[in-house]
């Protein structure tokens, strides 16, 4: 039975979470900033104005980055199962 470095596994998990969440979060941040600037310039104080552009932008980014995200998740899942086999195997 081999020892598994839990710290390294947790570090890889956090990196995968960052890779998977970064496109959507950064898109929401940029679109929100642009909408806020637009609202400040035009003095439109509508709170719901930013929701539709954010949803559309995040949907477009998820369509574009979906293959990258799924391949990252599949690769990490294979790695986890390989580690599980190392622990369970005798």
MOURHU-V433121 format. One record per pair of residues at least 12 apart in sequence whose C-alpha atoms are under 7 Angstrom apart, sorted by the first residue. I is the first residue (numbers start at 0). J is the second residue. Records with the same first field share a line. If there is no record, write none. Layout:
I = J, J
//
This chain:
0 = 85, 86, 88, 89
1 = 85, 86
19 = 68
22 = 60
23 = 57, 60, 61
26 = 56, 57
27 = 53, 57
30 = 53
31 = 49, 53
34 = 49
//
